[in-house]
Each structure stands twice: as C-alpha cells, then as structure tokens.
Amino acid sequence: MANILIFDSGMGGLSVYREVHRALPAHQYFYLFDNACFPYGELGEARLVERVLELLTVFVARHHIDIVIIACNTASTYVLPALREQLHIPVVGVVPAIKPAAEYCRSKGLKHIGLLATPGTVSRRYTAELVQRFAADMQISMLGTTELVRMAEDKLAGETVNISHLVRILTPWRGGDKPDALVLGCTHFPLLANELSQCLPKVHLIDSGEAIARRVSSLLLQPFTAKRITEQTQQLSGRVYCTELTAKAKAQSLAFAKEGFTLISEFCV
C-alpha cells in the first residue's frame, strides 16, 4: 500500500483525487492544501517555487510519502523541475487536457476547443506549445479567470454558486461561437462541472483527472481499473492537512469528510 499525496493551494485537487482513488482505492491518501497562500494563480513565480519546495520536502519526509501529485496547473508549470531535483520519489503534475480535447473533436468532426484556466496558465508558453503540438489545426479560444477558483472553494464550503455571475464570466462563449469541447485547465473547475454545463449546454467538458490516474497507476506498477470501490477499501480513510486552520478551512473539512478523509489538521513547517 502506497502513501499518495495530493497537493494544491486549495480544494481543486479533490477532482484529481476522485479519479485516482477510483482507479487505485487500496492505498493511503494524504491531501495537503496551502490555503495560507491561496490562490497560487496570484502568487509570483519565485515565491511559488520557494513555497512549494519548503512545504513538500518537509511533508514528504515527515509522512513517508511514496508519490506526489501536484494537483494544480499553475504549480505544475512552475515547480516540477525544481521539485523533482529535491525529492527522490515520483512527482506527477497536471497540464491542460489539450491533446484529449483535440482527439475528441477530430473523432466528431468538430474544430473549436475552448480553454478555461487561470490567467497564468492561459498566458504560459507551455500552454501555447501544447496547442501547437496537439491542436494546431483547431480553432482555439482561451479564457483566464481566478474567480471560478473561489467559486469552487465556496461551493465546497456549503455556499450556493452564483449562476448569474458565472454566466457573465462565460459571456465570450455564450454566443454563436461557443466551443465544441471545453478544457477545464484548473483542477478546481471540474468541481463546477454541473454549473458549467448549465451555462454552456451541449459543450463537452474535458479535464486531466483520468490521465493523471493512469500515470499514477503506471508509476505504482498497477493496472488502471477504475473499478467500483469495494466495501473493504471504503474503510480506508485519508488524512487532510491545511497550512492555516481558519474557520473556512474547518467548514471545508465537511467536503473532505464526504470523500472519506478524516478531520482536518494544520501542517506547519
């Protein structure tokens, strides 16, 4: 049984956890979210790298972690090389699912891919390279926002999503030129999948969760099954940590409890 760490600035990593846990239920899961510096999309690159290295080198050693999943597109694009130099275990990052979106559109004879991500991910050269490599023949439109990150966090804290506000954010895609497939380029955004589908009906939503689950399966040398969780594996409980035990974090712990995690604890370096 491996100790698997899911890391994010907030709760977006739950969308990745669900896919990985569905495929690999018989493992011990840890979730660490850096709410003291949330959201990472608004943090400078140097500070972001320094912060993630500081947190994860200590956490991995303290909890004997076997594999780390950086469940944050922003952190993945900045931190992975430095983190892999520091840690001697596998580190898996997330990237926008441009390739699966292009494959889906080609299979359906469609052409328009939308990328919904944070401003940092939208503007990164790495994202442009993904488009050039996998979707150069497609129409690509991008929308960068951090507002949906906060919406997803508030939703998991029990607040109602403001659909009218979400509609305003998505205005560029609500006319006659809406995308055929929409890449959810932030791990928070799949947590709003129902609301996004309500605002953009008939648009196919694509995220990186299943691809990450396949990658983790291969690194653990285990088959990717995505089988239904058995009664035995349901008894395994994960552990969740935040970097600042605020009232909001305590409220969010209820969402973690629904996913099988134990009560939230504060992690200090």
C-alpha angles and dihedrals in degrees: 000000000000128000104233122192123204111197131189140140088249141354098303090101088073088079089058093041091056092057095043094045091047089057097037109028099154097075138088113256129203123188122197121181124184099217090158087072099030126179106036091194088075097046122100117251097244093047091046094053092046093048097048094046091050094050100042100043089057097040094048092051094043096050100032093239117193100193134012126211114198096207094189125088093207094051092043094056093049109030111035099090094049093042093051089053091054100042126060095205131078116284118196122196134190127240130184110279095241094138096053090045092053091047091050093049094048091050089054097040091247130139114189121089121180123201117206110188144125117294090253093055093045092053098042118114088224090064091050089051091052090053092047092048101044109016108028090129093052134087105248126195123178134200121189121200140148093193093086089055090061091042091056092048092050091047091056089048088060101263123135117251113244100233094186091057091046090052090054091052091051095045094117089063100040097080128074094295101063117147123263091218126023120206111212096215097184124062090228093062099070086061085068095045095121093050093045091051089050091054095040106033118194092017111128111232119214129185137170099248099104093043090054090049090053091050093050090048091054093048091051088047091237129130118258104241108153085202125168112276110256127225090253096053092044087069091066110097127202127221122234127200133183129191094230121032098215129163089257092052090052089052090049090053087077089065090051090049089057088057092053100264123139124237117307122262132191117247118207126183 
